[in-house]
């Protein structure tokens, strides 16, 4: 064979191999999933409202007294959750809804209704507190109480957990495993901001088995961590309705696309974000609260709907992603 012909054949084979490599990479990226979930927190459980040192009210009861003139809140969850369930039906998707035990006690029929429609229920501990600043005994007692309550309502095991306020206790891996939790989704691999997110700058930006003594490091424990999306380079929090609303679609898309190149990632939102939260808008709120509530209501629901339809084939719930990770790491 002529030398030139041999060179052309070699070059074609080389180009073909390169194309096949990039196609295979593209397929891998395409197959990476977005763990979509809902934290069932009313707006009065936001960190600036109740449950933290610098919140507007010291506890929920004080908040209810100011907002509703009573000792308990009205049902502001059913309407937005019905709207969310209709959207998920249109997407043919079964999500994960994280409930605190406190909310489950207030609205047990809501837990049952969501589960009856085929969605997963996860544990969000009992109160919506910064548990990293509470005692280990408090964390463990509340975790056990909430998990048992949810399992009694559901008649089945609860295997997923998310820390309220992105506040992660140091002993969380050992405690979650002891109480039968199989996966967690509390880690954002970002810098600490305003007392949130922990010190997880160097945590993996894809699902991993955590170390028993440090949830932010990859190890050989049985707990699977499903971290949230991260805005690239700056390592800022992303993958939430909050960051999506405040920083916009470009920020959200850059973060999700960057995170998907590294592996499966996560996105979550709250029911109050797709409502107008009128009770809060009537108040003289501090600047941080006004920023936090930016674009709540129809504007965010439109943003969310477009985003989820675009990524419909990628969506997975917590249990589904846990099984996928276990299958690929065992």
N, C-alpha and C positions, 0 to 999 in steps of 0.2 A: 504494500500500500504506500502511496506517495506520502512523503513526510508532512506536506501541508494538509492532506486529508486526515492523517492521524492526529495532527494538532487540532483540526476543526472538530473531530469526533471527541477528543479529550475535552476540548473547551465546552462543547455542547453538554457532555455528561456532567462537567463541573457546574455549569449554569443550572442544569436540571436539578443537581443535588442541592444547590443553594436555594433554588425556588422551593423545592420540596421541604427544605428545612424551615423556611419562613412560613410556608403554608402550615406546617405542623405547629409552629409557634402560635400562629394566628388561631388555629383550631383550639389549642390549649387555652389561650386567652378567652376565646369565644365561649368555651365551656365553663369558665370560672363563674361562680354563682354569687348572687347578692342575697344574703340572709335578711329578709324583710320582716320586721316585727313592730308591734304597737305596745308602748308603755301606757297602761290604762291609768294615767294620772290626771285628775282634774287640775285646772290651773292653780287652785289654792294649794296644791302640793309642790308647786315650783319652788326651787331652792331659795329664791329671794322672797317668797311669800311666807312659807313655814318650814320648820325642820332643820334650820341651820343657825349658827351663832348670830349672823347679821340679818336674819329674815325680818320682814315687816311685822309679823305676829309671832309670839313665842310658841304658839301651838294652834292646832286646827280649830279648837273650840272658840278661841278669841277671834279667829278669822271668820267663823260662821256667824258670830254675834255681830260683827261689823258689816258683813256682806249680806246676810240673810235674816238678821234679827232673831236668831234662834240658836239652839244648841246642836243642830244637825243640818247638813246641806240638802238642797233639793237634788233631784236626779238630773244632772247636766251631762251625763254620759250616754244615755240611751240614744238620743237623737244623732250625735256625731258617729257613734259606733254603728248604728243602722246604715248611715251613709258610707262608712268604711266597708261594712260587710257587702253592701251592694256593689261597690267598686271591686272588691275582691272576687265577687261572683262573676262580674264582667270579665275579669282577668283569668277566671278559672283557677284561682289560687287559694290555697289554705295557709294562713299565716300563723304566727305565734303572738299571743297576747300575754304580756307580763302583768300580773296582778299583785299588789300588796295584799297581805291578809286583811288589813284595815279596810280597804276598798271592797274586798270580797265579802266581808261581814256586812258592810252597808248595802251591797247590791249583789247578793248571792245568785239571784235569777239571771243576772247579766252574765256571770261566769258560766252558768249552765247553758244559756242560750248560745253563746259563742262556741262552746265546746260541742253542742248539739249540731252545729253547722259544720263540724269537721275541723275546726281550727285547734291548734295546740295551745294549752295554757301553761305559762311559765311562772316561776316564783320571783317576786320582786321584794322579798323579805316582808316583814309585817308592817313596819312604819316606813315612811319615806324620809329617812334620816341619813346624815353623814355617818355611816356606821364605822368608818375608820377612826372616828374620834370617840366612839362609844367603847365600853368594855367588851372584852371577848365574850363574857358571860351573857351580856345583853344581845350581842349579835347571834350567838348560838340559840338562845332561848326564843328569840323572835323568828329565826330561820325555822326552827323546829315547829313552832306554833303555826306559822304561815303555811308551811308545806303540808302539815297534817290537815289544816282547814281546807286547803285547795283540793287535796286528795279525797277528803270526805265528800266534798261537793261534786267531784268528778267521778268518783268510784274507780280511779285509776292512778297510776304513779305519775308524779311530776318530776321530770328529769332536767329541766333547764332553769337557769338562774341569771338574774341581772341585778347588779348593785344599784340601789337608789342613788341619785345625784352623782353617779360615776365615782362614788366614794368606796374605795376598796381596802378592807382590813388586811393586815399582813398575814393573818392566819387563815385566810379565806379558802385556800385549796384544801387544806386538811379538814376544815369544818364542812365544806360542801360535800366532800367525798364521804365523810362520816354519816351525813344525813341523806345519802343516796342521790345527790345531784351528779349528773354525768357530763353536762356541758355548761359553760359559763360564757356570758357575753357582756363583760364589764370593762375590758381593757381597751383604751384608745392609745395607740403607740405615739403619744405626743408629750410635749412638755406640760408640767403642772400649770394650771391657770385658775386663779382665784380660789385656790384650795381644792380644786377638782382634778380628776383624771390621774392622780397618782404620779409616780416617777417612772413612766414607762416609755421614755424616749427611744430606748433601744429594744423594745419588745418586737417580736416578729410582726410583720404586716400581712399575715395570712393565718389561717387556723393552725393550731399546734397543741400538742400535749404539754401542759405546763410542768414546771418543777414543783415539787410538793412544798418547798419552803419559799417560793417566789413565783407568783402567778404571771409576772412579766417576763419570765425566761422560759425557753423551751427545755423540756425535761422528759422524764419517763413516768409521770403520774398518770392515773387513769382519767384525769379531768381534761376534757378538750376545751380549749379557749377559742372563741370566735370573735376576734377583734374587729373594731369599727374601722371605717375608712379614714384615711389621713390625707390632709392637703400636702402635696409634695414639697420637698426642699425645706420649707419652713416648719414642717411637722406640726401643723395646727389641727385641732379637732375638726372632723367632718363626719359624713355618714349619718346625719340626723336632720329631722325637720327643723330644728332650731337653727343650725348653721345654714341649711338650705334657704330658709326664709330670710335670715338676716343678711347673708352674703350673696345670695342669688344663684341663678342657674349655672353661670359660668364657673363659679367656685365649686359648686356641687359636682358638676360634670368633670372638671379637672381632677378633683379628689377621687371620685369613683373610678374613673378611667385609669388613673395612676395605680390605685389600689388593686384593681382587677388584673393588672399586668403582673402583680406579685402573687396573686392567688385569689381565693374566695374572700369576700369582704362582707360588711354589714351596713345596713341603713335602718333607722327606726324613727318613729314619730309618735305624737300624742293625739288623742281625740280632740282636746281643746284647740289644737292648732288649726283645725278645719272649721271652727266656729268663730263667732265674732267676739267672744268673751266680754260681753257688754258690762257685766258686773265690775270688771276690772277697769274698763275704759272710763267709767263714771268717777273713778277715784283720782286723787292727786298722787300719782305714782312717782317714785324716784326715776331718774333717767335710765338706770340699768333695767328697770322693769319695763319701761316704754320700749327700749331697744329689744328686749326679750320678746315682747308681744308683736313686734313688727311683722306685718303681712299675714297675721292670723286671719282665718276666714276663707272667703271664696277665692281670694288671690292665691293662697297657699294650696288649697284643694286643687286648683287648676294646675299649678306647678307640679304638685305631687302626681296627679293623674297622667300628665304628659310624660313625666319621668318614668313612672311604672309601666306605662304602655310601651315605651321605647325599649325597656329592659324586661319585658314580660317573660321571655324565654329563659332568663337567668334567675328568676325569683325562686327562692326556696325558704322553707321555714327552719326553725332551729333543729328540730328532730331530724329532718331530712338532711341537713348539712352535717349534723353529728354523725349520722350513719354513713354518709359519703366519706367523711374524713376518716372514720374508723376503718372503712373498707380499703382505703388507699394507704393507710399507715400500719395495718396489721400484717 
